[in-house]
């Protein structure tokens, strides 16, 4: 029985990386994915900020799920999520001003990221605290990983640097830093992952 | 525990409790982050001022026609330069906020872009492009003839493939210069009728002391 549980938790954790990756398989949260992945570090910080919100909101929602009448569950979830987003927004402003500046508008927009509400509705409202926490962490890290890889690819092609380190002093293929590059990158990324997911 | 019924009273109560708890929690977080956030902003402003002004000892912040202006003085209360924080809405991606520093003769001493939403890799280059050694160097420029990109018949070299951002930057410079001129003329007014103007200045300006500039060694 115990082993079964750990297996289950492990599954809950790992499914977010490839099998049910929020961006690459479920195609959720595409707006910040396209918008913030201009560099690896931006993608990673956006992913980690979302992970924080996802884990916290999953925990709280799984705790209070029985206290919330069905008909008002969505507004209640949104309030919980929005509170955590505001918390991370203020914390980043205070302690990570550099990253906050580049991500700017996208941090408050985590509120309407469908991954967060999606996990609250599909998982946290039906499962226990621990499982929800693990699910949030797995999904969040899967999201962060996807964003970081996409950001790294765009950064390498677009500005010939990786994690801010310029390896060739020249201009890259500019289109990859711009919005169309985000679509190209994401499309190929999804195609590759789907090929190996079969 | 069974799920709560969706009766009116239950729904209203639940939402009320949740929002109250959330509001209180956020109040706490706000309270604790308020000071670090203010410090970060002040630090950023001071770093900006050090970049755009000659070595100074302390600065006085004031508003000239609603635009934040910072006058920098040396240890002997001599004015060494004026910095103007100006916003232009002509940017490609939205507002561009630039801090422009003028020396005592009204020439550009330095600038730094505080906020922008220009395209990464194109317009976002404006932070370096117009600096000394950059291709569109504007440092030392006298703005009594307004700054214009070369495409519009001016003498500022626009960023390659980002003419709109460059135009916005020139617009910011010209606005900053207008504010600078206004601040200078209000200065002469102060000398003419000190009593009235001083009272007015006290009412509008909030002088802020800046920490010692450590001999201005950070001033690059």
Interface residues (C-beta under 8 A of the other chain):
Chain A: X38 X64 X66 X67 X68 X69 X70 X71 X72 X75 X76 X79 X80 X82 X83 X86 X87 X90 X91 X93 X94 X95 X97 X101 X104 X158 X159 X171 X172 X174 X177 X178
Chain B: X1 X2 X3 X4 X5 X6 X7 X10 X11 X14 X15 X18 X19 X22 X25 X26 X29 X30 X33 X36 X37 X40 X44 X115 X117 X119 X120 X121 X122 X161
